[in-house]
């Protein structure tokens, strides 16, 4: 690589906040290994599926306050 960790750190700190966030995300993902990216991809697919179902009207959402009321413990 040729760059010391301190040089890399200093270079990273000169980036914009958005660039640093993306770099941090990429570095953390590299620690998780390939199975993590498969899990992330599966969740992304699931999220898209659920959004499509809501937007198409296939499923109807329940307001959060209604859900919380239903499962609120009696006092």
ABEGO torsion letter per residue (X at the ends): XGBBAAAAAAAAAABBAAAAAAAAAAAAAAAAEAAAAAAAAAAAAAAAAAAAAAAAGABBBBBAAAAAAAABBBX
